[in-house]
Amino acid sequence: MQDKVLELAIRRGFIYPSYEIYGGVGGFYDYAPLGAILKKKIEDKWRKIFCIEEGFYEIHCPTIAPEEVFIASGHVKNFVDPLVTCENCRESFRADHLIEESMNISASNMSYEEMSKLVKQISCPNCGKKAFGDVYSYNLMFKTAIGPGGKRTGYLRPETAQNIFILFNRLYEFSRKKLPFGITQIGKAYRNEISPRQGLIRLREFTQAELEYFFDPRNESIDRFKLYENEKLRLLTRENKEFEITAKEAVEKGILINEIFGYFLALTKRFLVEVGIDEKRIRFRQHLKEELAHYARDCWDAEVFTERYGYIEVVGIADRGDYDLKAHERHSNVEMKAFVSYEKPVTIKMKVFELNLKEIGKTFRKKAKEIIKELENADEKLIEEFEKKGFVKVCNEVLDSRFLKVKEVEKKVHGEKVVPHVIEPSFGIDRILYCVLESAYRERNGKKILSFKPDIAPISVAVFPLVSKDELKDIALELLRKIRARGIYAIYDEKDSIGRRYARVDEIGVPFAITVDFDTLKDSTVTVRFRDTTEQVRISTAEVVDVVEELVNGKIKFEELKMKK
């Protein structure tokens, strides 16, 4: 199946191998004319569901970030794979994958020392020699230098998420300082994969569509869950139990961590089905504890069954907890918290500094105002430090008991600051596009067909004159112009027999074809043909553009149109 799909995709202008005239580079593909439109339609479907319907705003950020960002996020330390190099041919491989493929055993829990012993028993897939060295750690990020002279180290981002976390304070302000809120981003990410050999499934430059949903950790419910609570999900737990269950039942039984998780699993399923993937191919697999990312409390992958690769991950839905905001708060010294109001104010006892304003003013003069402000806003940590040491350092000045003391007061509190938790659905657009291609692939009477959903098909309509005569061509070209004016992708073709033209557009997935024939000159009607059944219906030229628009946008199905006529 994979060879047929890729052969068709390359031959008919969906994707091309990148840098082909220079021998190509693994892990890179160009989106050709039809592929670029298909990719955009998939992204637009994602925006419709996750941005427009959910009310989550989209941002766009740079794809290069300074090293400090990825030190804080943990990617410099943790975003690594076990690498091994053949000392004979110098080809490199993922050590764990090599062991699993050659020895049919799991290497996910092995140490580098254990893997080193095993790989030395394996023949190199490239040269056939048993010449592997020791396994070593390999960071997948592309490293670069920012500015002339390379004074500042940077990396191409391996995920789009960090941009959103860094902007949290501004986005919280934009969201009128209310939780929960969601922010989305669709953009490029980069991972310097060791040996990508799986077409669009494993790329070094790829597109992610990510959502970061920030919420109060004390409230893990979501109102919109009611819309999807009865959606059936096929789950594969880390205990290797696979079953079908509703989102509501999965939450109630503790299989899914909270309602928010259940909601986004169901919403993810809806998106995958709407872009044309058969729901029977979709399941959600829980990560094993040892494969959880360094930031994740829990993670479920949406997997799609493919003929070539079996089940592949296309979406990762992770509970990132408060890991990222706390990490960036710690490394940047910038507070990243949200204020959450109580239903009713509460009275609490708390310790505060009592200041000797006269002594502070006399001693520190111009600096006094700044010192007083810091002490009035002091947190528990600073007060504890004073109680322990008998002094504190504020604004680079040392203050002891001459300037302040600690007293206990009662205070009416209306809320508190919390570090929000985050749930992140992360979609691999390129993998999803491959799954859409494979799901759409059909063969009929020895001919290849891509049976895309009408609103996802790159080209929605083909317009043909039955034969190449001016009186038919003029009508066909005018219809083409009117259809394109509605924002619909349409093509025109007058070469070869009508049968060959139908076959050509079937192969690139065009759902509807309009043919102008000699009857058109008599009664002003044309035929509209449906790709999947080859059935045809005659429509008047006056209404055909409106009808086509309804068909493309899913407001009417071809079967319904046929019954009306």
N, C-alpha and C positions, 0 to 999 in steps of 0.2 A: 504493500500500500504506500509506504513512504517514498519509494522510488517513483511510483506513478504520480503521486501528488506533487513531489518536488519537480519532476520532469515537466509536468503540465504548468506548474507555477513559474518555472524559469522560461519555458518556451512561449507562454502566452502573456508574459509581461507582468507578473506579480512580484517576483523577486529576482535579483541577479547576484551572483557571487561578487563581492567587492574586489576591486583592484585586479580584475581578471587578466588584463593584458600584461601584468607584471607577475603573473603566476598565482595571484590570490593570496589572501591572508586568512588563516583560520579564525572563526568566531566573528566574522564581519559579513553582513549582507546589505545590499542596496534594495530599497523598496522601489520597484519599477512602477510605471504609471498606474496600473490597476491595483497593485499592492498598496501604493501610497493612499489611494482613495479608500480601499478596504480598511486600512489601518485607521484612517481618520474617522470613518463611520463607526468603527468599534469604539474609539475614544469618545466620539460624540454620544454614543449610546451610554457609555459610562458616565459622562457629564450629565446627561439627562436624568439618570437615576440618582447618582450620588451628589450632584451639585444642585440641579434645578429642583428636583422633587424633595430632596432632603434639606435643602437650604444651606448647604455647606459651600463656603466660598473657596475659589481656586486661587492659588498664587503661583508665581514663576520665579525661580531663584537661580543664581549662578551654579554651574556644575563643577567648579573648582573651589575648594575651600582650604584655608590654612591648616597646617598640621595640628594646631591646638584643638581644633574642632574634633578631630578623630582620636586624639589622645583622650579627650574628655569622654567621648562616646564609647571608648573601649575598642574601636576598630583597629588601631595601631597594634594593640596587644593581642586581640582575640580574633581578628578577621583573617584567619590563616588556614591553610590546608597542609596535610602531610605530603611532601614532595620527595620523589626519588629519581635519580638520574642514572642512565646507563653509561658506564664509564667507557664503553666501546664506541657507541654511536652518538653519545651526548644527548639522546632524546629523553625528555622528562615526562613523568606520569604521576597521577594521584596514587599514592602508595596504598591507601585503603581500597580504592576501586580495583587496583591491580590484583590485590590479594583476593578480594571477593569474586572477581571474574575468573581468576586462574585456579583458585583453591575451593571456591564455593563455600566460603565461611565468612561470617560477619567480622569486620575489622573495626567497627565503630567504637568499641570500648578498649581497643589495644593501645598500649603506650608506643612511643616512637621506637623504643628499644625492641619491643616485641615485633613490630612491623619490619624493622631492619633485618631481623633474623629470617623472617619468612620471605621477603622479597629477594633475598640472595639465592633462594632456591628456585626462583621463577625465571624463565627465559624472556628476554626483552621482546615485546611484540613487534618491534621495528627491525631489529637485526638478528634476533634469534639466539643471541649469546646470553649466558648467565653472568652478567657483569654489573649488577646493580650495586651502588654504594649504600651508605647509611641514609635513613629517612631524616629529613630536616624540615623545619617550619618555613612556609612560604606565604607571605602576605599578598592577598589578591588585589590590593589597591594599586592603581597606576599612580606613581610618584612623579611630581613635577616641581619646577622652581617658579616662584612668583616674583616677577620683576627682574631687571637686568642684574647679572652677577649672581643670581640664585641666592640672594640673602635670606629669603624666606621660603621654607619648604611648604609645598601644598600637595594635595591629592585630588584626583578626579573622584567625585562622590560615588560610593558603591551602593547608595540608596538615596532617595530624595528626602527621607524623613528628617534628617538632622537640620536642614534649613528651617523646617517648621518649628522644631524645638527651640532653636536659637531665637526665633522671632516670637516666642511665646508671649512675652510681656506686651508687645505691640498688638499682637492678635487678640489677646485678652482684652486690651483696651478697646480695640475695634469691635469686639463682641459685647460691648457695653458692660464689661466686667461681670458677665454671667456665665455660670456653668449649667449644663454642658454646652460645648460648641465643637464643631468639626471644621477642619481645614484640609483641603485637597491639593494635590499637585500631580500633574502629568509631565514627565520629562525624562531625559536621558540619565542613565546610570552606567557605571563602568566597573567591570571586574576582569582582571587579567587572568582569565581561566588558563589552567595548565595545558590541557589538550582538548579543545572543543571540537567534537567531531559529529555533532548531532543536529546540523542545520540550524533552524530557528530555535531549537530547544535549548541550546547552550551558546550564548553569544558573549562577546567581550564588551560590546556596546549595545545596550538594549533600552527599551522604554518601560518605565514603571508608571502605574497610576496608583497613588497612595492616598489614604485618608488617615488623618490623626484625629481621633475622637477623644476630647478631654472631658473628664467628668469627676464629680465629687466622689472620692473612694468610699464614702459612707452611704452612697445611694447608687446602687448598681442596676437600677431599673431604668426602663426607657418606655415612654408612653406609646410610641409607635410599634412596640412589640406585638400589640394586639392585632395588628394588620397581618402578621406573619406567624403567629403562635401555632397555628395548625398546619403550617407548611411541613411536609414530610422531608426529612433529611436522612441520607444514608451515611452512617458514621462507622468509622473503623477506629476503635480506641487503642490506646497504647498496650492494652492487654491482648490485642489482636482479636477482639470480638467485633464482628461486622453485623450491623442490623439497621433497620429503618425505624425511625421514630419521629414524632412531631417535635418542633423546636421547643414548645412549651414543656412537653414531657422530659426532654433532655435537660432542661434547666431545673425542673422540679426534682429530678432524680440525681442532680449534682454531676451529671456527665459533662455538661457545659458549665463554666465557672459562674456565669451570671446571664441576665436577660440581654444585656448589650451584646454579649458574644453570640447568643442565639439569634438575635436580630440580624447581625451582620452576616452570619452564615446563611440565613434564609435570603437576605438581600443579594448576596453573592450568587446563590443558586439562580435567582431570578435573572440577574444580569447575564450569566452564562447561557441560560436557555434563550433569552431574547436575542443574543447575537447568533444563535443557530446551533448550539451544541445540544445534542440529545440528552435529556435529563437522566436517562438510563446509564449514560456514560460517566455521570458525575458522582463523586463521593467525597467525604471529608475525613481526612486521616489525622489523628492526634499525634503530635511529635512524641517520640520516646524521650524520657528525661535526659538521656545522655546526648541527644541531638538538639535540645533546646538552645537557641541563641543566647549569648551572654546577657542579653537584656530582657529575656522573655520569662514571664511567670507560667504561661501556657501558650500553646500555638497549635492551630489546626490548619492543615493544607487542604484547599479545594483541589482535587485531582480529577483529571479527565482520562478516560481509557482511550488509548490510540492503538491502531493496528500495528504500527511499527515499534513503538517504545513501551507498550503496556501503559500502566498508569503513570502520568507525569503531573508534577505540581504546577499549577497555573496561578494560584492565589495562596498567599500565606496570611492567616488572620491571627495576629499575636496580641496577647495581653502584655504590654510593656511595663505595666505598673507605673511607678514613679521614677524608674531607673534613669531615663534620659534627662528629665528636668533637674533632678538632684545632681546628676553628674555635671551638667553645664553650670548649675548654680555653684557647685563646689569649685570648679576650675576657673570660672570667670569672676567669682565673688559678686555676682549679680543675683539678687533674690528672684526666684521664679515660683511665685505662689499666687493663689486666688483667695479672695475673701468670701467666705460662705456665711450667710446670715442664719441665725437661729430663728425658729418659729416664734419663740418668746425670749426676751432678754433674761439672762441669768446673772445672779450676784455671786462673785467669786472672791476669795481671799488671794492676794498676790503681793509679792515683794517688789518694792520700787526704791529708787534712790531718793533720799531727802538731801537737797543741795544747800550748801552754804554759799548763797549767791554773792554775798558781799566779799567773801574771801576769794572766790573764783574770779570775780571781776577785778579785784585789786591785784591779784597775782598774774593773771593771764591776759588782762586788758583786751586788745583787739581780737584775740583768739577766744575770749570768754563765750561769746554768742554761739560759736560753732560747737564748743565743748558742752555747753548747757543743752543744746539741741540733741547731741549724741546721747547724753546721759538720760534725758527725758524719754528717749526712745529705746533705752537699753533693753536687751532681751535677758532671759533667765540665765543664759550662759555667762554674760558679763557680770551679773549680780553674784552668781555663785563664785566666780573668780575673785571678786572683791572680798567676799566672806572668807574665802580660803587663804588669800595672800595678804589681805589688809590694804591692798592698793590695786588700781587698774590703770592701764595705759590708754588714753583717749586722745585722738588728734596729735599723736606723738608727744603727749605730755603725761606725766605720772601724777595721779591724784590719789591721796590717801585720806585718812579719817579727818584731817583738817577741813577737807572740801566737801565731803559727803558721808552719809551713813545709810544703812538699809533700814527701812521700816515696812511693816505689813499693813496693807489697806484693803478695804472692801471696794469692789468696783463692779458696776453693772456692765455686762458684756453683751453685745448684740450679735456677735459672730466670732469667727476665728479664721486665721489664714491656714490654708492647706496646700500641699503639693498635689495637683490633680493627677489622677491616673489616666492612662492612655490605652485605648484599644485601636489597633492598626490593621485594617485590611490592605494588603499590598498585592497589586495585580501585575502579572507579567504580560504585557500587551502582545509581545512577539509570540510567546508560547500560545496565548489564546488565539491569535491569528492563525497559527498553524493548525490548531484544533478545529477552528472554523472551516479552514480549507479541507481538512480530512473529513469532517462531518458532512460537508457539502458534496463530496466526491461521489459520483455515480457512474455507472456504465449502462448504456441502453443500445441494444442492437449493434454492439461493437464500437459505439461512439461514446466519448467522454463528456460528462456533464457536471457542472458545479451548481448544485441546487441551493444557492444562497437564499436566505429570507429576503423578501423584496426590499425592505428598508436597509439591509446590510449590503446587498449586491453592489459592487463598484459602479457598474453601469446598469441603470434601471430600465431603460427602454432602447430598443433598436427600431429605426424607421427605414423601411425599404420601399422603393418602387418595384412593382412586379417585374418590369423590364425597364431597360434604360431608354425611356422615351421622354421627351421634354414635358409633355402634358402631365405625365405621372410624376416625374422628378420635381416639377414645380410645386405640386401639392405636398409631396413628401417633405421637401425642404422647408416649406412654410410650417408644417406640423412640427418638424424638428425645432425650428426657431421658437415656436410657442411653448413647447415642452421645456426647453432649456430656460426660457424666461421665467418658469415657475421654480427654478433652482434645482431641477432634476437632471442628473447626468444621463445624456442620451447620445447615441451614435447613428450615423447614416452609412449605408452600404448599398452599392448598386452592381457590384462585380459578381460574376458567376450566377449559377442557378439559384432560385429561391431556397431550394433544399440545402444547398451548400452554405448559404448565408445563415439559415436557421442553425445549422450544425456549428458554425463558427461562434455564434453568440451564445448557444447553449454551453459551449465549452468554456467560455469565460463567465458564465453564470448570469447572463442577462435574463431577468424573469419574464419580460413582456416584449413582444415584437409587433409592430404595426405595419401592415402591408397595404400599399395603395395599388389598386388594380383597375382594370377597365370598367368594372361595375361602379367604381368610385366616380367615374365621369358621368354615369347614368343617374345614380341615386344618392351621391354624396355620402357613401358609407365606406368604411375601411374594415379590414379584419384585425382583431387583436388576438394574438396567440400567446398561450401560457406555456412556458418552458417545461414544467414538470410533467404535464399530461399531453402536451402538443395539441390540446383542444383549442378551437377558435370560435370567436363570436364576432358578429358584425355590429359596428357602432357607427353612428353618424359622425361625420367630420366635425360638426358643430359641438358635440359633447365629448369627443374622444380625449381631449386634453384634460378635462375635469375628471373623467373616469380613470385615466392613467394615474393622475395625481392621487386619487383615492386608493387605487390598487397599491401604489408604491408606499404610501404612508400607512397601509394596513387598515384603512377605514372600511374597506369592502374586500371580500375575497373573490377570486375568480369564479368559484363555484356559485356564489351568490349572484354575481353579474350574469353568468350564463343562464341561471334560472329566471332572472328578470327579463332576459331577451328571448 
